[in-house]
Amino acid sequence: MDVDKTKFIVINESVIGSIIKDIVTFSMFAGLLLFNHWFLGGSTVVDVMFIILTLGFLAGKHSKTRFEGTKEEVIKYLQDQKA
């Protein structure tokens, strides 16, 4: 039985775009931890859950169903998949 699997293709951005994306990601993560400490009483359990969720998200980015590359690499990858 042939099972179709979904593939996710990500086209890499420029260096400046990558730096901005990293700054926004770090700011959101730090904001979650600050929100916990300012408004939720600073529970360590909540901090640990935020960290585990983040690590799970990062692990998912390295999945076998995900391909990341430049536009040229994506075109070549898709052509190879057709053949």
N, C-alpha and C positions, 0 to 999 in steps of 0.2 A: 504494500500500500504506500503510495507516494504522499508524503505530508509536506505541504507548503509551509515554509517558515518565513516570518516577516524579518526583513533586514533593515536596519537603520543606517543611513548614510549621512555623515556630517562633513561638510566642507569647511576646512580650516579658515579662520579669519586672519587678518593681518596682525602684525606684532602689536601695534597700538590697540587694535580691537581686543586682542587676547589679554593685554595688560588691564584694560578697562573692565573686561569681563571678570578677571581675577580680583580686582579691587572691589567690584560690586558683590561678588560671591563672599569674599572675606567680610565685608561690611554687613551683609545680611546675617552671616553666621554670628558675628560679634553682637549684632543687634538682638538676635534671639537670646543669647546668653545675658545681655544687659536687661532685656525685657523680663527675663526670669528673675533676675536679682532685684530689679526696681519694683515690679508689680506683682510677682508671684511668690515673694518671700525668699527667693534665693535658694531653692531646694537643690541639693546636689543630685538627687535622683532625676530631676527634670534636665539638668545639665548633661548627665550621662545619657539620657534618652536622646537629646538633641545630637550628641556626638555619635551615638550608634546609628541614628537615622542618616547623618551625614556620611559616615563610613559606608553604609549600605548603598547610598546613592553613588558614591565614588566607585564602589565595587561593580555596580551595574553598568558603569560607563565602559568597563573593560570586558563586556560580554562578547561572545562569539558572533552574535547577531548584529554587531555594530561595527561599521567601517568608517574610519576617519582619514581624510587626506585632502590634498589640494584638488583644484578643479580637474587638472590633468590626470591625477591618480584616480579620481572618482570615475572619470570617463573611461580610462583603461580598465578599471575594475568591473564596470558595468558591461563593457564589451567582452571581457573574459567570461563573465557570468552567462552571457547569451550563447557563447560558442560551446 
